[in-house]
């Protein structure tokens, strides 16, 4: 029944995870299909390969944010 709704009206994606400022993961409210944004800004299915890529991007992003926060606190 959930897939019928998406077939008729289209998916209703909401942000499920913010990886970086520009890259996010999305999940359909009805059928639970997952999508993400690739390097070209296109909406693509979230495969295990892209889950791993997003995890690495998230780790790098958070480390940079932490490092910049430490530098800001030290210079203040």
C-alpha positions as CSV (number, residue, x, y, z in Angstrom):
1,X,0.0,0.0,0.0
2,X,2.9,2.4,0.8
3,X,4.4,1.9,-2.7
4,X,1.1,2.6,-4.4
5,X,1.0,6.1,-2.8
6,X,4.5,6.8,-4.1
7,X,3.6,5.5,-7.5
8,X,0.6,7.7,-7.8
9,X,1.7,10.9,-6.1
10,X,5.5,10.6,-6.0
11,X,7.8,10.3,-3.0
12,X,7.7,12.7,-0.1
13,X,11.4,12.9,1.0
14,X,12.5,14.5,4.2
15,X,16.1,15.0,5.5
16,X,17.1,12.0,7.6
17,X,20.8,13.0,8.1
18,X,22.9,16.1,7.5
19,X,26.3,14.8,6.3
20,X,27.8,18.3,5.6
21,X,26.4,21.7,4.8
22,X,25.7,20.6,1.2
23,X,25.3,16.8,1.4
24,X,22.3,15.3,3.0
25,X,20.6,11.9,3.2
26,X,16.8,11.8,2.5
27,X,14.2,9.2,3.3
28,X,10.6,8.9,1.9
29,X,7.9,9.2,4.6
30,X,5.8,6.5,3.0
31,X,8.0,3.8,1.4
32,X,11.2,4.4,3.3
33,X,13.4,4.6,0.2
34,X,16.6,6.5,0.8
35,X,18.3,9.0,-1.5
36,X,21.4,11.3,-1.3
37,X,23.1,14.0,-3.2
38,X,26.1,13.0,-5.4
39,X,29.2,15.2,-6.2
40,X,27.3,16.8,-9.1
41,X,24.3,17.8,-7.0
42,X,22.1,15.1,-8.4
43,X,19.5,13.1,-6.4
44,X,20.6,9.5,-6.4
45,X,19.6,6.3,-4.5
46,X,21.6,5.7,-1.3
47,X,23.7,2.6,-2.0
48,X,26.1,1.0,0.5
49,X,29.0,2.7,-1.5
50,X,27.4,6.1,-1.0
51,X,26.6,5.4,2.7
52,X,30.4,4.8,3.2
53,X,31.3,7.9,1.3
54,X,28.9,10.0,3.3
55,X,30.2,8.5,6.6
56,X,33.8,9.5,5.6
57,X,32.6,13.0,4.6
58,X,30.8,13.4,7.9
59,X,33.9,12.3,9.9
60,X,36.1,14.8,7.9
61,X,33.6,17.6,8.3
62,X,33.2,17.2,12.0
63,X,37.0,17.0,12.6
64,X,37.4,20.3,10.6
65,X,34.7,21.9,12.6
66,X,36.2,20.8,15.9
67,X,39.7,22.0,14.8
68,X,38.4,25.4,13.7
69,X,36.5,25.8,17.1
70,X,39.7,25.0,19.0
71,X,41.6,27.5,17.0
72,X,38.9,30.1,17.5
73,X,38.9,29.5,21.3
74,X,42.7,29.7,21.5
75,X,43.0,32.9,19.6
76,X,40.3,34.6,21.6
